[in-house]
Amino acid sequence: MELIYLQTFREVALQQSFTRAAEKLGYAQSSVTTQVQKLEKIYNVELFERFGRGLRLTSAGEELLRMTVQMLDLYQESKEKLALQGGGTLSIGTIDSVASYYLPSYIQQLRRDYPDLAIRLQTDREETILNKIKEGEFDLGLILARNPSDSALKWLVIREEPLVLIANPSHTLTALDTVELPNLARVEWFMSEESCNYRIMLEKVLRANGIMYRVGLELGNPEAIKRCIMSGDGIALLPRMAAEDEIRRGDLAVLPFSHPEIRLDLQLVKHPKKWISHAQADFMARLQRNML
């Protein structure tokens, strides 16, 4: 039985008229009559009887009206409570740099507003994150990507995330006004793992332009890359968010380099049919308010 039947029944009882109830609800009178008839069939009773030119409830109708008022009030209360509900779990899949350097302030704001909400933040490779979103294990994904790689999921660009070429401030390339691709020939690179999308992007550009390069170190996370850069002679490509503090302090230098094919967006990814809790909707709205 649909809840709409009870809502219609209550309005007919209040108006004591199918015509006035239909006007109040914005339905055709035939639709109101049909819904009440279906309700009578479900309960196998008559709910109204003719009284002069109007209607009045039968004894069965009076009893059902009392219960209907209670049920609809309870339904309204449930909607209000669930709209403010902040419990449950929010599962977010992301990459190391986003988890470490972008999300912490948003996560803390969410925890203050929803103290009963359990937040599960898990880092992984992009392919794994997307699979877990499709399987329902993650509610949301936040990744760095140039273009959507899975059309079955819903993608939203939060902002463009600059990729910067960083080096020790004493590196010879910092003396150049502009670093061109030929300047990168034979330099030593400190790179993230092979599956990292901005490493893939960088190597594709280097190979396409015939630039010889050597990977001196392969490291699993941005923090390790930064520390090795600060104490060595290599260079690295990182999202600016991952190196912002060290750049500001002067511990790392940004090389004057850019390339149109080396750019990424911070993208929010979700399953198009997955239910969204109030806390999750609030979290997504906060991210979108900071879109650039």
Secondary structure, 3 states (H helix, E strand, C coil): CCHHHHHHHHHHHHHCCHHHHHHHHCCCHHHHHHHHHHHHHHHCCCCEEEECCEEEECHHHHHHHHHHHHHHHHHHHHHHHHHCCCCCEEEEEECHHHHHHCCHHHHHHHHHHCCCCEEEEEECCHHHHHHHHHCCCCCEEEEEECCCCCCCCEEEEEEEECEEEEECCCCHHHHCCCCCHHHHCCCEEEECCCCCHHHHHHHHHHHHCCCCCEEEEECCCHHHHHHHHHCCCCEEEEEHHHHHHHHHHCCCEECCCCCCCCCEEEEEEECCCCCCCHHHHHHHHHHHHCCC
